[in-house]
């Protein structure tokens, strides 16, 4: 029997795994530079954390969670996203009892039982940050800028930033009354109506043609913002202007998770087709309290590592090249392997990338392996070399060789 990975998971094998790593680390770097600290979270949690945190009106919770009973009879779910788990950890470990905001980053796999297609996987990877405990437009701008510079530093150009404000609870309550009136008069089926009762904003995200047509004239949240929400959002936009981060206002944006309030955003890549959302986030000012914590506001994002890699590839940015060895060692004859391993160890500890010919190869076979490795230099280590303590350092591209003392190989490599 031949095994295959489960349907719809993303996995990365060499050489593309190099690009995956480079993209993931490229998205993490600006978060670290902005003072965010690592929070390493479990990949499974109590199911209720997600039903309460993410919301039952969402596809993510109602249709896509990997939920199972563990051996103790508890309902457990693989994490579909990171924000609820971060809140749980912050509350559990009292991280919010010290200096605010709490600023953390995380990365790893997330799980949603979606219908697999290009750019949409059942196991996928995110880099996320959360800033908790500050309702200041400047932190909104910081969070957005961390994501923006992550993409830009990877070399991406063909993406845009969509922003909107979902307002505070007062704004949303006013809007909800008008939107529900509007939806009551719409011609929709019972299931859609039930969904709208849980969260009427969901209908803005409905892709069915007749719903889209009817929703075209629905009242927009933008027109119901309180003065405070309006001012907060205006200040965020002026900070983005100052940072020279271009954006489009998208008052019809709907995020797939229910906890969002206020500033909300998405990064969309032009070349990715249907699954073009490379990252998104926003404020979630009621989330912590709804999970049993203090009444603290928060904002964060989740960036899709898989889709960001696809975006790089679509723009012709190739990070898949491997770290080729500086030196390829070829031990020949009895006892040479001892010396080769010791020499390789010493040079690796000094920071060089060193590979060597394993197995009982002929010199010809070993030279082929050296060629294939892409190494800059090779060195044969046979009985003569070991006895004399000298060898020939061969530059692979030119074939030219230089006699070197083995004990001084480190400085010879540095000099070259
Ligand atoms: P999200 O928009 O659900 O937000 O996911 C963030 C990103 O993860 C998406 O923009 C997309 O790039 C990627 N993604 C989501 N689902 C898939 C999938 N099935 N396959 C591949 N990539 C996917 C969140 O998860 C929020 N927790 C973000 C957040 C943090 N908001 C505030 N703080």
Boltz pocket constraint, residues with backbone or C-beta under 6 A from the ligand:
constraints:
  - pocket:
      binder: B
      contacts: [[A, 80], [A, 81], [A, 82], [A, 83], [A, 112], [A, 114], [A, 119], [A, 120], [A, 121], [A, 122], [A, 123], [A, 124], [A, 125], [A, 126], [A, 128], [A, 129], [A, 130], [A, 256], [A, 257], [A, 267], [A, 277], [A, 278], [A, 279], [A, 280], [A, 281], [A, 282], [A, 283], [A, 299], [A, 300], [A, 301], [A, 302], [A, 303], [A, 304], [A, 305], [A, 306], [A, 307]]
      max_distance: 6.0
